[in-house]
Amino acid sequence: MHDERRQDALQRHGLTETQDGFTVTVAGFQKAGQRAQDLRAEGNEEAARMLALGTTDPVRWEYARCLQIDAFSKEAHESGF
């Protein structure tokens, strides 16, 4: 993956990369919230439980991080970068 394209994709998904892995940004948390709402509408019970948690709950933030990592990974795989 070209570094610039990778950085653009990370930013688009609201992720930053650290030595320990990925961290979700506030923008990424918001995008994940929309994705979780879509998943809940499709009947996803896990998404419904996560959306029921408060926005400051660390479990909800971790769920958002995982959703955004998944979206980033899919984009990286599909685009071949």
Stockholm file with secondary structure:
# STOCKHOLM 1.0

chainA/1-81         MHDERRQDALQRHGLTETQDGFTVTVAGFQKAGQRAQDLRAEGNEEAARMLALGTTDPVRWEYARCLQIDAFSKEAHESGF
#=GR chainA/1-81 SS CCHHHHHHHHHHTTEEEETTEEEECHHHHHHHHHHHHHHHHTTCHHHHHHHHSCTTCHHHHHHHHHHHHHHHHHHHHHHTC
#=GC SS_cons        CCHHHHHHHHHHTTEEEETTEEEECHHHHHHHHHHHHHHHHTTCHHHHHHHHSCTTCHHHHHHHHHHHHHHHHHHHHHHTC
//
